[in-house]
């Protein structure tokens, strides 16, 4: 479960150089503090990496359906996640 807590942190699915693009496209996810990669309580586990990959894939599918092509996504976000 990615939420289910009354405390959540705002996670930019594509961070770093792509943070502004995450904002622009709405690629933001509310995550429990222990699942948020930039959070104080985050633990780098296999499960958390799986969640991150899932969110990136979900956003790319949305982008390809509503915003542009796979090549355009790759140009904007640096790589293909599918």
CNS distance restraints for C-alpha pairs under 8 A (distance, minus, plus):
assign (resid   2 and name CA) (resid  30 and name CA) 7.64 0.50 0.50
assign (resid   2 and name CA) (resid  31 and name CA) 5.42 0.50 0.50
assign (resid   2 and name CA) (resid  32 and name CA) 6.08 0.50 0.50
assign (resid   2 and name CA) (resid  35 and name CA) 7.12 0.50 0.50
assign (resid   3 and name CA) (resid   8 and name CA) 6.83 0.50 0.50
assign (resid   3 and name CA) (resid  30 and name CA) 6.74 0.50 0.50
assign (resid   3 and name CA) (resid  31 and name CA) 5.43 0.50 0.50
assign (resid   3 and name CA) (resid  32 and name CA) 5.32 0.50 0.50
assign (resid   4 and name CA) (resid  32 and name CA) 7.67 0.50 0.50
assign (resid   5 and name CA) (resid  32 and name CA) 6.46 0.50 0.50
assign (resid   7 and name CA) (resid  32 and name CA) 6.46 0.50 0.50
assign (resid   7 and name CA) (resid  33 and name CA) 7.31 0.50 0.50
assign (resid   8 and name CA) (resid  30 and name CA) 5.67 0.50 0.50
assign (resid   8 and name CA) (resid  31 and name CA) 5.16 0.50 0.50
assign (resid   8 and name CA) (resid  32 and name CA) 4.64 0.50 0.50
assign (resid   8 and name CA) (resid  33 and name CA) 6.01 0.50 0.50
assign (resid   9 and name CA) (resid  30 and name CA) 5.54 0.50 0.50
assign (resid   9 and name CA) (resid  31 and name CA) 5.29 0.50 0.50
assign (resid   9 and name CA) (resid  32 and name CA) 6.16 0.50 0.50
assign (resid   9 and name CA) (resid  33 and name CA) 5.91 0.50 0.50
assign (resid   9 and name CA) (resid  36 and name CA) 6.80 0.50 0.50
assign (resid   9 and name CA) (resid  39 and name CA) 7.75 0.50 0.50
assign (resid  10 and name CA) (resid  28 and name CA) 6.62 0.50 0.50
assign (resid  10 and name CA) (resid  29 and name CA) 6.00 0.50 0.50
assign (resid  10 and name CA) (resid  30 and name CA) 4.91 0.50 0.50
assign (resid  10 and name CA) (resid  31 and name CA) 6.51 0.50 0.50
assign (resid  11 and name CA) (resid  28 and name CA) 5.46 0.50 0.50
assign (resid  11 and name CA) (resid  29 and name CA) 5.08 0.50 0.50
assign (resid  11 and name CA) (resid  30 and name CA) 6.00 0.50 0.50
assign (resid  11 and name CA) (resid  31 and name CA) 6.53 0.50 0.50
assign (resid  11 and name CA) (resid  36 and name CA) 6.44 0.50 0.50
assign (resid  11 and name CA) (resid  37 and name CA) 7.96 0.50 0.50
assign (resid  12 and name CA) (resid  19 and name CA) 6.15 0.50 0.50
assign (resid  12 and name CA) (resid  22 and name CA) 5.86 0.50 0.50
assign (resid  12 and name CA) (resid  23 and name CA) 7.23 0.50 0.50
assign (resid  12 and name CA) (resid  27 and name CA) 6.21 0.50 0.50
assign (resid  12 and name CA) (resid  28 and name CA) 4.71 0.50 0.50
assign (resid  12 and name CA) (resid  29 and name CA) 6.61 0.50 0.50
assign (resid  13 and name CA) (resid  19 and name CA) 7.92 0.50 0.50
assign (resid  13 and name CA) (resid  22 and name CA) 6.50 0.50 0.50
assign (resid  13 and name CA) (resid  27 and name CA) 5.67 0.50 0.50
assign (resid  13 and name CA) (resid  28 and name CA) 5.76 0.50 0.50
assign (resid  13 and name CA) (resid  29 and name CA) 6.81 0.50 0.50
assign (resid  13 and name CA) (resid  52 and name CA) 7.46 0.50 0.50
assign (resid  13 and name CA) (resid  55 and name CA) 6.59 0.50 0.50
assign (resid  13 and name CA) (resid  56 and name CA) 6.26 0.50 0.50
assign (resid  14 and name CA) (resid  18 and name CA) 5.44 0.50 0.50
assign (resid  14 and name CA) (resid  19 and name CA) 5.75 0.50 0.50
assign (resid  14 and name CA) (resid  21 and name CA) 7.78 0.50 0.50
assign (resid  14 and name CA) (resid  22 and name CA) 5.77 0.50 0.50
assign (resid  14 and name CA) (resid  27 and name CA) 7.39 0.50 0.50
assign (resid  14 and name CA) (resid  56 and name CA) 7.31 0.50 0.50
assign (resid  14 and name CA) (resid  77 and name CA) 7.54 0.50 0.50
assign (resid  15 and name CA) (resid  19 and name CA) 4.34 0.50 0.50
assign (resid  15 and name CA) (resid  22 and name CA) 7.33 0.50 0.50
assign (resid  18 and name CA) (resid  22 and name CA) 6.26 0.50 0.50
assign (resid  18 and name CA) (resid  76 and name CA) 7.96 0.50 0.50
assign (resid  18 and name CA) (resid  77 and name CA) 6.36 0.50 0.50
assign (resid  19 and name CA) (resid  23 and name CA) 6.37 0.50 0.50
assign (resid  20 and name CA) (resid  24 and name CA) 6.17 0.50 0.50
assign (resid  21 and name CA) (resid  25 and name CA) 6.12 0.50 0.50
assign (resid  21 and name CA) (resid  76 and name CA) 7.90 0.50 0.50
assign (resid  22 and name CA) (resid  26 and name CA) 5.74 0.50 0.50
assign (resid  22 and name CA) (resid  27 and name CA) 4.58 0.50 0.50
assign (resid  22 and name CA) (resid  28 and name CA) 6.52 0.50 0.50
assign (resid  23 and name CA) (resid  27 and name CA) 6.23 0.50 0.50
assign (resid  23 and name CA) (resid  28 and name CA) 6.87 0.50 0.50
assign (resid  27 and name CA) (resid  59 and name CA) 6.44 0.50 0.50
assign (resid  31 and name CA) (resid  35 and name CA) 5.99 0.50 0.50
assign (resid  31 and name CA) (resid  36 and name CA) 5.77 0.50 0.50
assign (resid  32 and name CA) (resid  36 and name CA) 6.40 0.50 0.50
assign (resid  33 and name CA) (resid  39 and name CA) 5.66 0.50 0.50
assign (resid  33 and name CA) (resid  40 and name CA) 7.25 0.50 0.50
assign (resid  33 and name CA) (resid  41 and name CA) 5.91 0.50 0.50
assign (resid  33 and name CA) (resid  42 and name CA) 6.57 0.50 0.50
assign (resid  34 and name CA) (resid  39 and name CA) 6.82 0.50 0.50
assign (resid  34 and name CA) (resid  40 and name CA) 7.65 0.50 0.50
assign (resid  34 and name CA) (resid  41 and name CA) 4.73 0.50 0.50
assign (resid  34 and name CA) (resid  42 and name CA) 4.31 0.50 0.50
assign (resid  34 and name CA) (resid  43 and name CA) 6.58 0.50 0.50
assign (resid  35 and name CA) (resid  39 and name CA) 7.56 0.50 0.50
assign (resid  35 and name CA) (resid  41 and name CA) 7.79 0.50 0.50
assign (resid  35 and name CA) (resid  42 and name CA) 5.53 0.50 0.50
assign (resid  35 and name CA) (resid  43 and name CA) 7.31 0.50 0.50
assign (resid  35 and name CA) (resid  48 and name CA) 6.19 0.50 0.50
assign (resid  36 and name CA) (resid  41 and name CA) 7.86 0.50 0.50
assign (resid  36 and name CA) (resid  42 and name CA) 5.82 0.50 0.50
assign (resid  37 and name CA) (resid  42 and name CA) 5.74 0.50 0.50
assign (resid  37 and name CA) (resid  43 and name CA) 7.85 0.50 0.50
assign (resid  37 and name CA) (resid  44 and name CA) 7.83 0.50 0.50
assign (resid  38 and name CA) (resid  42 and name CA) 7.06 0.50 0.50
assign (resid  43 and name CA) (resid  48 and name CA) 7.62 0.50 0.50
assign (resid  44 and name CA) (resid  48 and name CA) 6.42 0.50 0.50
assign (resid  44 and name CA) (resid  49 and name CA) 7.15 0.50 0.50
assign (resid  45 and name CA) (resid  49 and name CA) 6.31 0.50 0.50
assign (resid  46 and name CA) (resid  50 and name CA) 6.23 0.50 0.50
assign (resid  47 and name CA) (resid  51 and name CA) 6.39 0.50 0.50
assign (resid  48 and name CA) (resid  52 and name CA) 6.28 0.50 0.50
assign (resid  49 and name CA) (resid  53 and name CA) 6.19 0.50 0.50
assign (resid  50 and name CA) (resid  54 and name CA) 6.11 0.50 0.50
assign (resid  51 and name CA) (resid  55 and name CA) 6.23 0.50 0.50
assign (resid  52 and name CA) (resid  56 and name CA) 6.29 0.50 0.50
assign (resid  53 and name CA) (resid  57 and name CA) 6.15 0.50 0.50
assign (resid  53 and name CA) (resid  81 and name CA) 7.59 0.50 0.50
assign (resid  54 and name CA) (resid  58 and name CA) 6.08 0.50 0.50
assign (resid  55 and name CA) (resid  59 and name CA) 6.17 0.50 0.50
assign (resid  56 and name CA) (resid  60 and name CA) 6.17 0.50 0.50
assign (resid  56 and name CA) (resid  81 and name CA) 6.57 0.50 0.50
assign (resid  57 and name CA) (resid  61 and name CA) 6.16 0.50 0.50
assign (resid  57 and name CA) (resid  81 and name CA) 5.54 0.50 0.50
assign (resid  57 and name CA) (resid  82 and name CA) 5.93 0.50 0.50
assign (resid  58 and name CA) (resid  62 and name CA) 6.32 0.50 0.50
assign (resid  59 and name CA) (resid  63 and name CA) 6.12 0.50 0.50
assign (resid  60 and name CA) (resid  64 and name CA) 6.12 0.50 0.50
assign (resid  60 and name CA) (resid  73 and name CA) 7.15 0.50 0.50
assign (resid  60 and name CA) (resid  80 and name CA) 7.99 0.50 0.50
assign (resid  60 and name CA) (resid  81 and name CA) 7.06 0.50 0.50
assign (resid  60 and name CA) (resid  82 and name CA) 7.56 0.50 0.50
assign (resid  61 and name CA) (resid  65 and name CA) 6.17 0.50 0.50
assign (resid  62 and name CA) (resid  66 and name CA) 5.99 0.50 0.50
assign (resid  62 and name CA) (resid  67 and name CA) 7.61 0.50 0.50
assign (resid  63 and name CA) (resid  67 and name CA) 4.83 0.50 0.50
assign (resid  63 and name CA) (resid  68 and name CA) 6.11 0.50 0.50
assign (resid  63 and name CA) (resid  69 and name CA) 7.72 0.50 0.50
assign (resid  63 and name CA) (resid  73 and name CA) 7.09 0.50 0.50
assign (resid  64 and name CA) (resid  68 and name CA) 5.10 0.50 0.50
assign (resid  64 and name CA) (resid  69 and name CA) 5.18 0.50 0.50
assign (resid  64 and name CA) (resid  70 and name CA) 6.05 0.50 0.50
assign (resid  64 and name CA) (resid  73 and name CA) 7.34 0.50 0.50
assign (resid  68 and name CA) (resid  72 and name CA) 5.97 0.50 0.50
assign (resid  68 and name CA) (resid  73 and name CA) 6.83 0.50 0.50
assign (resid  69 and name CA) (resid  73 and name CA) 6.25 0.50 0.50
assign (resid  70 and name CA) (resid  74 and name CA) 6.14 0.50 0.50
assign (resid  70 and name CA) (resid  80 and name CA) 7.35 0.50 0.50
assign (resid  71 and name CA) (resid  75 and name CA) 6.16 0.50 0.50
assign (resid  72 and name CA) (resid  76 and name CA) 6.19 0.50 0.50
assign (resid  73 and name CA) (resid  77 and name CA) 5.86 0.50 0.50
assign (resid  73 and name CA) (resid  78 and name CA) 7.69 0.50 0.50
assign (resid  73 and name CA) (resid  79 and name CA) 7.59 0.50 0.50
assign (resid  73 and name CA) (resid  80 and name CA) 7.38 0.50 0.50
assign (resid  74 and name CA) (resid  78 and name CA) 4.97 0.50 0.50
assign (resid  74 and name CA) (resid  79 and name CA) 4.58 0.50 0.50
assign (resid  74 and name CA) (resid  80 and name CA) 5.54 0.50 0.50
assign (resid  75 and name CA) (resid  79 and name CA) 7.35 0.50 0.50
